[in-house]
Amino acid sequence: MRRVALYTRVSTDQQTTENQERELREVARRMEWSIVHVYRDEGISGAKSRDMRPGFDALCKDAARRQFDVVMAWSVDRLGRSLQDLVAFLSELHALKIDLFLHQQGLDTTTPAGKAMFQMMGVFAEFERAMIRERVRSGLDRARAEGKTLGRPRTDAKTEAAIRKALQKGKVGIHKIAAKFDVGTGTVQRVKATMVKAA
């Protein structure tokens, strides 16, 4: 018997998730699936990120722990309004081999047709990631062509000298030195490495 997680969400406090849950429970009963958990977000917009939606966040964490085999939701827009976040979630489910059932869209990835649709979503997700990578690479190439210096600005010589002096005293750790001079720990380690080479 398949273990199922239900996810329901409404955007305002005046709405209720009861209708969504009732319909999904009925479908699960007909399919002879066992509901192991119900995740709810009430009065929360689907446009909000995962960390602002406690029910959805818990669903994602339990999916990673393989607490269930299928996620059931009333509709795709209950899962989220952001296409990028939605594609990421669907890709995560696909990677974990967890199926998805969307009542309104009639999508059931436990069936061959549903599986094919899931795989197509994965293809589009990979295509989107490739496009983002290409745009970032093009932006960096353009910045270099315009003579812009990429990365963090170089620490000035005066600050480096002060860091060197603090390191020579040897009483304070790298983290405290970095905090004192408002630089990253990598900068302090780089200065330390140049001191070791020079010694």
C-alpha positions as CSV (number, residue, x, y, z in Angstrom):
1,M,0.0,0.0,0.0
2,R,1.3,3.4,-1.0
3,R,2.0,5.9,1.9
4,V,0.6,9.3,1.1
5,A,1.1,12.8,2.3
6,L,-1.6,15.4,1.7
7,Y,-0.7,19.1,1.3
8,T,-3.4,21.7,1.5
9,R,-3.1,25.5,1.5
10,V,-5.3,28.6,1.5
11,S,-4.2,32.2,1.1
12,T,-6.5,33.9,3.6
13,D,-7.8,33.3,7.1
14,Q,-11.4,33.5,5.8
15,Q,-10.8,30.3,3.7
16,T,-10.4,26.8,5.0
17,T,-8.4,23.7,3.8
18,E,-11.2,21.3,4.8
19,N,-12.8,21.0,1.3
20,Q,-9.4,20.3,-0.3
21,E,-8.6,17.7,2.4
22,R,-12.0,16.0,2.1
23,E,-11.7,15.5,-1.6
24,L,-8.1,14.3,-1.4
25,R,-9.0,11.8,1.4
26,E,-11.8,10.5,-0.8
27,V,-9.4,9.9,-3.7
28,A,-6.9,8.2,-1.4
29,R,-9.6,5.9,-0.1
30,R,-10.7,5.0,-3.7
31,M,-7.0,4.3,-4.6
32,E,-6.5,2.3,-1.4
33,W,-3.6,4.6,-0.4
34,S,-2.7,5.1,3.3
35,I,-2.5,8.7,4.4
36,V,0.4,9.0,6.8
37,H,0.5,12.8,7.2
38,V,-1.5,16.0,6.4
39,Y,0.5,19.2,5.9
40,R,-1.5,22.5,6.0
41,D,-0.6,26.1,5.4
42,E,-3.6,28.4,6.3
43,G,-3.7,32.1,5.5
44,I,-0.4,31.9,3.6
45,S,0.2,33.0,0.0
46,G,1.7,30.5,-2.4
47,A,4.0,33.2,-3.6
48,K,5.9,33.1,-0.3
49,S,9.1,31.1,-0.1
50,R,9.4,27.7,1.5
51,D,10.8,29.0,4.8
52,M,7.7,31.2,5.2
53,R,5.3,28.3,4.7
54,P,5.8,25.9,7.7
55,G,3.6,23.2,6.4
56,F,5.3,23.1,3.0
57,D,8.7,23.2,4.6
58,A,7.8,20.2,6.8
59,L,6.6,18.4,3.7
60,C,9.9,19.0,1.9
61,K,11.9,17.8,4.9
62,D,9.9,14.7,5.4
63,A,10.1,14.0,1.6
64,A,13.9,14.0,2.0
65,R,13.5,11.4,4.8
66,R,11.3,9.3,2.5
67,Q,8.4,9.4,5.0
68,F,5.9,8.8,2.1
69,D,5.6,7.6,-1.5
70,V,3.2,10.1,-2.9
71,V,2.4,13.8,-2.4
72,M,-1.3,14.6,-3.0
73,A,-2.4,18.2,-3.5
74,W,-5.7,19.8,-4.7
75,S,-4.0,21.8,-7.5
76,V,-0.6,22.8,-8.7
77,D,-1.1,26.4,-7.5
78,R,-1.5,25.0,-3.9
79,L,2.1,23.9,-4.1
80,G,3.3,27.4,-5.1
81,R,2.9,30.4,-7.4
82,S,6.6,30.9,-8.3
83,L,7.4,28.8,-11.4
84,Q,11.1,28.5,-10.4
85,D,10.2,27.3,-6.9
86,L,7.6,24.9,-8.3
87,V,10.0,23.4,-10.8
88,A,12.7,23.0,-8.1
89,F,10.2,21.1,-5.8
90,L,9.0,18.9,-8.6
91,S,12.6,18.1,-9.5
92,E,13.3,17.2,-5.9
93,L,10.3,14.8,-5.7
94,H,11.5,13.2,-9.0
95,A,15.0,12.7,-7.7
96,L,13.6,11.2,-4.5
97,K,11.4,8.9,-6.6
98,I,8.3,10.3,-4.8
99,D,5.1,10.4,-7.0
100,L,2.8,13.4,-7.3
101,F,-1.0,13.5,-7.5
102,L,-2.7,16.8,-8.5
103,H,-6.5,16.5,-8.3
104,Q,-7.5,19.4,-10.5
105,Q,-5.0,18.8,-13.2
106,G,-5.6,15.1,-13.3
107,L,-1.9,14.5,-12.9
108,D,-0.9,11.1,-11.3
109,T,2.7,10.1,-11.7
110,T,1.9,6.6,-10.5
111,T,0.5,6.0,-14.0
112,P,2.7,5.7,-17.2
113,A,1.2,8.9,-18.7
114,G,1.8,10.8,-15.4
115,K,5.4,9.5,-15.2
116,A,6.0,10.8,-18.8
117,M,4.7,14.2,-17.8
118,F,7.0,14.2,-14.7
119,Q,10.0,13.4,-16.9
120,M,9.1,16.3,-19.2
121,M,9.0,18.6,-16.2
122,G,12.5,17.4,-15.3
123,V,13.6,18.2,-18.9
124,F,12.2,21.7,-18.6
125,A,13.8,22.2,-15.2
126,E,17.2,21.2,-16.6
127,F,16.7,23.5,-19.6
128,E,15.9,26.4,-17.3
129,R,19.0,25.8,-15.2
130,A,21.1,25.7,-18.3
131,M,19.7,29.0,-19.5
132,I,20.4,30.6,-16.1
133,R,24.0,29.3,-16.2
134,E,24.4,30.7,-19.7
135,R,23.0,34.1,-18.8
136,V,25.4,34.3,-15.8
137,R,28.4,33.3,-17.9
138,S,27.5,35.9,-20.6
139,G,27.1,38.6,-17.9
140,L,30.5,37.7,-16.4
141,D,32.2,37.7,-19.9
142,R,30.6,41.1,-20.7
143,A,31.8,42.6,-17.4
144,R,35.4,41.3,-18.1
145,A,35.3,42.7,-21.6
146,E,34.3,46.1,-20.1
147,G,37.3,45.9,-17.9
148,K,35.4,45.4,-14.6
149,T,37.2,43.6,-11.8
150,L,35.2,40.6,-10.6
151,G,35.0,39.3,-7.1
152,R,35.5,41.0,-3.8
153,P,37.5,44.2,-3.7
154,R,41.1,43.7,-2.7
155,T,42.0,44.4,0.9
156,D,44.1,47.6,1.2
157,A,47.8,47.3,2.2
158,K,47.2,49.2,5.5
159,T,44.6,46.6,6.7
160,E,46.8,43.7,5.5
161,A,49.7,45.1,7.5
162,A,47.5,45.4,10.6
163,I,46.3,41.8,10.1
164,R,49.9,40.6,9.7
165,K,50.8,42.4,13.0
166,A,47.9,40.7,14.8
167,L,48.9,37.3,13.5
168,Q,52.5,37.8,14.6
169,K,51.3,38.4,18.2
170,G,49.8,34.9,18.0
171,K,47.3,35.4,20.8
172,V,44.1,36.0,18.8
173,G,42.4,33.4,16.5
174,I,41.6,33.9,12.8
175,H,37.9,34.5,13.4
176,K,38.5,37.3,16.0
177,I,41.1,39.0,13.7
178,A,38.6,38.8,10.8
179,A,35.9,40.4,12.9
180,K,38.2,43.1,14.3
181,F,39.3,44.2,10.8
182,D,35.9,43.6,9.1
183,V,37.2,41.1,6.6
184,G,36.5,37.5,5.8
185,T,38.4,34.7,7.4
186,G,39.7,33.8,3.9
187,T,41.5,37.1,3.8
188,V,43.2,36.5,7.2
189,Q,44.2,33.0,6.0
190,R,45.6,34.4,2.8
191,V,47.8,36.9,4.7
192,K,48.9,34.1,7.1
193,A,49.8,31.9,4.1
194,T,52.0,34.8,2.6
195,M,53.8,35.1,6.0
196,V,54.5,31.4,6.0
197,K,56.0,31.5,2.5
198,A,58.1,34.6,3.3
199,A,59.5,32.9,6.5
